[in-house]
Amino acid sequence: MARALCGVVALDGPSGTGKTTAARRLATELNAGYLDTGAMYRVATLAVLRAGLDPTDPSAVAAAVRRTRVEVATDPAAPTALLNGEDVGAAIRTEEVNRAVSPVSAVPEVRELLVAEQRRVIREALAVRGGIVVDGRDIGTVVTPDAPLKVFLTASSDVRARRRSAQDSAEGRAATFEDVKASVERRDQLDSTRAVSPLRAAEDAVLLDTSELTIDEVTAKLSELADGRGLLGGEVAGMCR
């Protein structure tokens, strides 16, 4: 019988490192909850865009997000994202949202609002399931700094751009490799230099370079790390002690 995750696994890193796919797989394998915090910032960004606001206007952005109900499901088999009750899972993955999500997520009040909600979701998942895998860009440093396992995933920009290009192509979004790489590097620069909760590895995070690893190998390594930290304590979900 599959063992269950007991506690929080915090996965951070830039786009294209495989963290979202690996997080979902790990949560599924270990009967845990799963939280994609990046999806929450994308929902907030979509709300800003739908309101016709400038995503670089902090006051307008903060006001719009305060009026918005951002929800994400923690079932790794069905990671839905809702904007005021509407399923916007596909709408938040557009290039328009890609371009606007960094300035929106850099607004301090937006981060304060969403981090509070993320912590609430994590507490609830721990109470119900016993464990949760959380991925994002400030999980180990801000959202759950006391997580027993923090992993910072990395990969070269070329590798990450190739992965993003393949994903975009599979989902019907056409873009040249050069454009995708420029987008990846722009997001890296914006996220790592923002004043609030910049993208960086926590001091006690395990660094994992996924450049030469398959997603199965990444997931296996994460499971090994969780086991090494003594986090696989139950035989089934909800049996953590």
N, C-alpha and C positions, 0 to 999 in steps of 0.2 A: 504494500500500500504506500502511496506517495506520502512523503513527509511534508509538514506544514511549516511555513516561515513564522517565526515568533519575533516580532519587533519590526523595526523600520530599516529598509535598505534605501539609501539615498544615492541616486545616480545623477551626476552632473556632467556637463560637457557641451560643446558647440554642436550645431546641426551636422548631420551626416556621419556621426560617429557610431550610429546604430543603437543609441541608448533607448529610444522609444520602443523599437522592436524588441530589443533584448529585455527591457523592463516588462513588457507585456508577456513575453515568453516565460521569464523567470517567475512572475506572479502566477501564471497559469500552472507551471510545474510545481510550485510550492503552495498551492491552494491559498494564495494571498490576495489582498486587494491591490489595485493599481491606480495610481494617480498621475495623469499627464498634466503638469502645471502649465506647460507651454500652451496647451489647448485653451486654458482659462484666459491667458493673455490674448490669444487669438480671438476668442469670443468677445472680449472687451474691445479689441481693435475693430472687429466687424461692427459692433454697436456704434463706435465713433464714426466709422465710414458711412454707415447707413444714415446717420444723423447729418451727414454732409459737413462734418467738422474737419478742421485742419488737425491732423494727428500730431503736429509739432506745437500746438497751442495747449500748454499744460493745464490752464484753468478750465478751458472748454472740455478737454479730455477727462479731467477729474470729475467734472459735473456730470458728464454723460455716463461715466462708469458708475457713479453713485446711484444713478437712476436705473441701472441695468442689473438684472438677476442673472448671474453667471453660474451655471451648474455643469458638473461633469460626473459621469458614472464611474464607480470604482471596480466594476466587473471587467477583468481583462479580456473577456470574450466579447464584450459589447461596450467599448469605451466611448459612449455618446457624449456630445457637447451640446448644451442648450443655452439659447439666448432668450430670456423671458419665456421659457417653456418651449421654444421652437428648436427642433433639431437642426443644427447648423454645421454638422460634421464635415460636409463637403465644402460649404461656403467658406470656412475658415482656412482652407488650404489653397486658396487662390494666390496668384502673384501679387495682386493688389494688397491683400492682407500681409503677405511676406514683406512687402516694402514698408508697410506702416507699423508693424508690430514692435519694432525696436523703439521708436520714439514714444509710442503709447506705453510700453512696459517700463520706460525710463522715468515716468512721472511718479514721484514719491507717493502721492496719495493712492494711485492705482496699485502700487506694490503693497502698500499698507492694507488696503481693502482685500486684495486677493490673497496675501499671505495669511491674513486672519482666517479667511475661508478655507485655505489649504490646511491650516492647522486643525480646524474643526473637522474637516473630512478625514484627516489622518487619525484623530482621536476616535472618531466614530468607527473607522475601519478596524482599528486595534481592538476596540471593545467587542466588535462583532466577529471578526475573523482571527484576530491575534497577530496578524502581520500585514504589511503593505510595502509595495515597491513604489517609490516616488521618483519621477524623473523631471529634470528641469535644468536651470542654470544657477540657482542659488539655494539648492535644497540643503546641502551639507554645511553651508556657511550661514544661512539665515533662517530657512523654514524649519529645519530639524537639526540644529547644531549638535544635539546630543544623540543623534542616530548612532547605533552601535556599529554600523558598517556604512562608510561613505566611499564611493568610487567615482573618480573623475576620468571619463573616457576621452581619449584624444585620437586623432588620425590626421594625416597630412591633408592640406587643402585640396590637392589634386584628387586624392582618394575620395574625399567627402563630396567634391563636385561631381565625380563620376557616379557616385551613389545617388545623389540628388537628381542628376540627369536621367538615370535609369528609372527612378521612381516617378519623375515628372512624365516621362515617355509612357510608362505603364498606365498612368492615370490620365493620359490624353492631353498633357500640357507640353507644348513644343517650345524648346529653348536650346540655344547653342551651348556647348560645353563652356565656352568663354564667358557667356552671360551668366551661367549658373555659378561658375567659379567666382566671378566678380561679386555676385550676390552673396555667396557664402562668406567671402572675405570682408565684405562690407558689414554684414551682420556680426561677424566676429569682432570687428573694430568697434562698432557701436555698443555691443553688449559688454565688452571688456573694459571700456573707458567710461561708462555711465557713472554718475556720482553715487547713485544708490544701488546697493547689491550688485556690484559688477560681477561678470562671469570670471570666476577663478576657482582654483581647487582649494578645498579646506586643508588646513595644515596637516590634519591627520587622515586625509583621504588616500586611498590606494589609487595610483595612476595606472591606467590600462590603455595601452595603445592598440587600437583595433584595426590599424591599417592593413595588416596581413592576416587578419582573423576572419573566419566566416561567422555568421550570426549564431550558428550552433556552438561554435567555439567560445564566442563571447559569453553566451548564456551559461555554458558549462563552467567557465572560469568564475562567473558571478556566483553560481551555486556553490562552487568549491570555497569561495571566500566566505559566503554566508555560513557554510558548515564549519569552517575554521574558526569563526567567531562564536560558535555555539548557538546559532540562531535557528537551527532546524530542530526544534524541541518537541513538536507534536507529530502524531501519525496522521491526523486529518485536521482540516480547518476547524478552528475554534477549540483545539485541544492543547493550546499552549499553557504552560504552567511556569 
